[in-house]
Amino acid sequence: IVSGSLDGGLRTIGLPDAIAGEILRDLLSPAEHHFLADAIGSVQTERFLRRLPRVRPVRGAAATVRSMARAGLPVVLASSADRTVVERAIARLRLSEALTGFTCADDVKKAKPFHDVFALAISRFRLRGRGPVAVGDTPYDIAAAALCLTEAGAVVTDAYGRGLDDRQLLGSGVDFQ
């Protein structure tokens, strides 16, 4: 009840769902997080899966991933979503053959903005020394990549970037040059 009313309140003042969800996670104490994380995660997963058929992929993203794979580059998806969401998104985009693999929230103790998902992807798929580049649509993605000393690129998507200017999107504390 509290999470729903807080989330609704954050949405009412104009914050996109992705930001409201991150703030909600930041406001929970460790004990509250322990007891509510599964429930909140289940609700978020159910909500996303319900919306998945209506989600429009970023134009050209799937084609870009396929092109990188054809060029022999390893392409790994590192997501803070749970395994079900990641697997369904990969299937919807028809990327299973193009991806080297994926890591998700189910694989780590802490998801983004912590670097665990990226660090595991780099380790699991032996990307260290190969110049991995992270591409993300939130400041949390960029900050997590920076913690892994990985180059990163930011893209604005409707899912996160609606209503944000570049300074807000890139407000991760990372020095962009």
GIMO-V233922 format. One record per helix or strand. SS is the DSSP state (H for helix, E for strand). FROM is the first residue (numbers start at 0). TO is the last residue. If there is no record, write none. Layout:
[[SS;FROM;TO] [SS;FROM;TO]]
//
This chain:
[[H;1;11] [H;16;26] [H;29;53] [H;60;69] [E;75;77] [H;82;92] [E;100;102] [H;104;106] [H;115;123] [E;132;135] [H;138;146] [E;150;153] [H;157;160] [H;165;168]]
//
